[in-house]
Amino acid sequence: MKPRYSLFLLFMMLVACIPATAEPSALPTEITQTIKTPASPVTVASTNADVLSDCPLTSQDETGGTLRLIYVIEGNLWLADEGKEPVQMIDNGDVEQVMLSPDGSRVVVTRRRDANTVEVWVADSLGWRELSGEEGISGSVEFISLSDDGQLVAFYRLINPDRELWVANVNAGVRQLVSREDLRAREGGAFAFSAYPYLVTWIPGTHQLTYVPVLEGQGGDFVPNPEPVLRMDADSGEQNVLFPVDQGGYITYSPDGKIMIITDNSRVRILRVNNLNEPQIIMSYTSICGIPDCYIPEPAWRPDSSSFLLTLPSEGMNPDNFLNGFEEPFMIWEFSADGAIVRTLSEFFRIARPFSFSPDLKRAAYYRRENTLNLHIANVDGSEDILYDSDQDWDFYGWASDSRHFAYKAHQDAPIMYGDICGDATLLTDLANVEFVGWLGTTRFLMHVGTSTGWNLHLGTAGGNSSRLVEFGASVIYDYVLMPK
């Protein structure tokens, strides 16, 4: 059965323009460290009325773009562009999943053909196309992500209790990349409760992806180790071991997609994407491992890909104390993109709670224990550190794009607050039973609002009114992107 769709979608598709970036310099064979002495301890403010003395005098009111929303209600597909009425794209009642390309120009959906078969469809400026062929795909499908050029869709085929890795080419159909037999053929796989590819990630600018084969036992808490790491060519189906056992880690990329960073519980490694040879270790540190997993630092890149920050355990810190809730010293390090320059910015004491750099990488939000659990805002160079709000026992939801405002929540039943490094916090929204989804700029954000029948999706403005975008009920299925204005 072919889907009923509106041609209105085809006239709204936009193509994002990605500016060219400068080529980073070659990776060195040796590392030069320029160490800055950590700033001396600062005096903690006694009231959240104190603010950072170097706070910006103005805050740019940035909307972040126009919201494009694709969603499913009772199996029907809808498209809504901000400021326009929603348009129904499929009204057969059989849509199960949906995904938008990063530029909003392409939508991919799964549709249930019968109890045992699903189909994968794509829509763009060429219209609708079924990718899964006459036989469809047996079982169920779970989307993972699209390649950078939007041509390939990585997805799981779910075969209880296993997952296989498949790919859909928007112009050429679907193919299996990693079967359950491939996964279980690995040592010990015959006795595993389940087998699946883990941490499936596209290598930027390519049709290659990396994944970690996981063989999981039955019962108990389990966090897979990120090793070995396999590389798969989604066009040819060829694969090889990129990092063997004891050499793998969590892979992230620079914004320009040219540098790969591998972090694990004790080291940071770096290499170039266009030359994936032996990675270079640029830092080692104290391992902090407990149940169920280990402390793994995550790089925070500058937008121009020139350098990145990491928060690493200080030399001599006590891992057991940290795991048991006590404050321990950490250092903020800055690494140049080529790994040639490594320097410390500051040292501070923190507990095992959320830690977040602002988008401009000038400040960080973190938690300390001082009679109560407190939220701190600090300059990353160690020049200033304030106690922003006390008695905080829940979560930090992230910085707005202006690097001045942020969202956080003190307790499960407390309201979400709109923090300001230049002043006191105010209510982000006066709605109750809210889940924060994400920022859409400086003041706008998405949130889920709970009702007696399920969840609604709202577009909110910090401290202002909100508008309900979708009444979902119990089944919440949607995707969104910000389109250029």
Long-range contacts (C-beta under 8 A, 24 or more apart in sequence): 1-92, 2-128, 3-77, 3-89, 3-90, 3-92, 3-111, 3-121, 3-128, 4-90, 4-91, 4-92, 5-89, 5-90, 5-123, 5-127, 5-128, 6-79, 6-87, 6-88, 6-89, 8-79, 8-87, 9-79, 9-87, 9-89, 9-107, 9-123, 10-123, 10-124, 10-125, 10-127, 12-79, 12-81, 13-104, 13-105, 13-106, 13-124, 13-125, 14-103, 14-104, 14-105, 14-483, 14-484, 15-103, 15-105, 16-102, 16-103, 16-104, 16-105, 16-484, 17-484, 21-255, 21-256, 21-258, 21-304, 21-305, 23-258, 24-254, 24-256, 24-258, 24-259, 24-272, 24-305, 24-337, 24-338, 25-337, 25-338, 25-340, 26-272, 26-338, 27-270, 27-271, 27-272, 27-280, 27-338, 27-339, 28-280, 28-338, 28-339, 28-340, 29-280, 31-280, 31-282, 31-339, 31-340, 31-342, 32-340, 32-341, 32-342, 33-341, 33-342, 33-343, 34-341, 34-342, 34-343, 35-343, 35-344, 36-343, 36-344, 36-345, 37-344, 38-331, 38-344, 38-346, 38-347, 38-382, 39-346, 39-347, 39-381, 39-382, 39-383, 42-378, 42-382, 42-384, 42-385, 44-368, 44-370, 44-376, 44-385, 44-386, 44-387, 45-386, 45-387, 46-387, 47-387, 48-387, 48-388, 48-389, 48-390, 48-424, 48-425, 49-424, 50-386, 50-387, 51-386, 51-420, 51-421, 51-422, 51-423, 52-363, 52-377, 52-379, 52-384, 52-386, 52-421, 52-422, 53-384, 54-379, 54-383, 54-384, 55-404, 55-421, 55-422, 56-402, 56-404, 56-422, 59-402, 59-404, 59-405, 59-442, 60-402, 60-442, 61-442, 61-443, 62-401, 62-402, 62-441, 62-442, 63-440, 63-441, 63-442, 63-444, 63-485, 64-401, 64-439, 64-440, 64-441, 64-442, 64-444, 64-482, 65-440, 65-441, 65-482, 65-483, 65-484, 65-485, 66-482, 66-483, 66-484, 66-485, 67-440, 67-459, 67-480, 67-482, 67-483, 68-100, 68-104, 68-480, 68-481, 68-482, 68-483, 69-457, 69-469, 69-470, 69-478, 69-479, 69-480, 70-98, 70-100, 70-107, 70-478, 70-479, 70-480, 71-98, 71-457, 71-470, 71-472, 71-477, 71-478, 71-479, 72-96, 72-97, 72-98, 72-475, 72-477, 72-478, 73-470, 73-471, 73-472, 75-112, 77-109, 78-470, 79-107, 80-469, 80-470, 81-483, 82-459, 89-123, 95-477, 96-140, 96-141, 96-477, 97-141, 97-142, 97-143, 97-477, 98-477, 98-478, 98-479, 99-143, 99-146, 99-153, 99-479, 100-479, 100-480, 100-481, 101-146, 101-150, 101-481, 102-146, 102-150, 102-481, 103-150, 103-481, 103-483, 104-481, 104-483, 105-150, 106-146, 106-150, 106-170, 108-143, 108-146, 108-153, 108-168, 108-170, 110-141, 110-143, 120-153, 120-155, 120-168, 120-174, 122-153, 122-168, 122-170, 124-170, 129-170, 131-168, 131-169, 131-170, 131-173, 131-174, 132-168, 132-173, 132-174, 133-173, 133-174, 137-166, 137-174, 141-166, 144-200, 145-200, 145-201, 145-202, 146-202, 147-202, 147-206, 147-207, 147-234, 148-202, 148-204, 148-205, 148-206, 148-257, 151-207, 152-202, 152-207, 152-234, 154-200, 154-202, 154-209, 154-234, 156-196, 156-197, 161-193, 161-194, 162-194, 162-195, 162-196, 163-194, 163-195, 163-196, 163-197, 164-196, 164-197, 165-197, 165-200, 165-211, 165-232, 167-234, 175-237, 177-232, 177-234, 177-237, 177-239, 178-211, 178-213, 178-232, 178-239, 183-213, 183-214, 183-215, 184-215, 186-213, 186-215, 188-215, 189-215, 192-216, 192-217, 193-217, 193-218, 193-219, 198-224, 198-226, 199-226, 199-229, 199-250, 199-251, 201-251, 203-231, 203-253, 203-260, 203-273, 204-253, 204-257, 204-258, 204-273, 205-257, 205-273, 206-273, 207-233, 207-234, 207-235, 208-232, 208-233, 208-234, 209-234, 210-242, 210-251, 212-248, 221-291, 221-292, 222-292, 223-292, 223-293, 226-250, 226-251, 226-264, 231-276, 242-276, 243-279, 249-296, 250-296, 250-298, 252-298, 252-299, 254-301, 254-305, 254-308, 254-337, 255-301, 255-303, 255-304, 255-305, 256-305, 258-305, 259-305, 259-337, 261-299, 261-308, 263-296, 263-297, 263-298, 263-299, 263-310, 264-294, 264-296, 265-289, 265-294, 265-295, 265-296, 268-297, 268-310, 268-312, 268-335, 270-335, 270-338, 270-339, 280-339, 282-335, 282-339, 282-342, 283-310, 283-312, 283-333, 283-335, 283-342, 285-312, 285-313, 286-313, 286-314, 286-315, 286-317, 286-319, 287-319, 288-313, 288-319, 288-322, 288-323, 289-319, 290-323, 295-322, 295-352, 299-335, 300-357, 300-361, 302-361, 305-337, 306-336, 306-337, 307-334, 307-335, 307-336, 307-337, 307-341, 308-334, 308-335, 308-337, 309-333, 309-334, 309-335, 309-345, 309-357, 309-361, 309-380, 310-335, 311-355, 311-364, 314-347, 322-351, 322-352, 323-352, 325-351, 325-352, 325-369, 326-351, 326-369, 327-351, 327-368, 327-369, 332-364, 332-380, 332-382, 345-380, 345-381, 345-382, 346-378, 346-379, 346-380, 346-381, 346-382, 347-382, 348-378, 348-382, 348-385, 353-396, 354-395, 354-396, 356-396, 356-398, 356-399, 356-406, 357-399, 358-399, 358-403, 358-406, 359-399, 359-401, 359-402, 359-403, 360-403, 362-403, 363-403, 363-421, 365-396, 365-399, 365-406, 365-408, 367-392, 367-396, 375-408, 377-419, 377-421, 388-419, 388-421, 388-425, 389-417, 389-419, 389-425, 397-436, 398-438, 398-439, 399-439, 400-439, 400-441, 400-442, 400-443, 400-445, 400-462, 401-439, 401-441, 401-442, 402-442, 405-442, 405-443, 405-462, 407-436, 407-439, 407-445, 409-436, 416-447, 418-462, 418-463, 426-462, 426-463, 427-463, 428-460, 428-462, 428-463, 429-460, 429-462, 429-463, 429-466, 431-458, 431-460, 431-466, 440-482, 446-480, 448-476
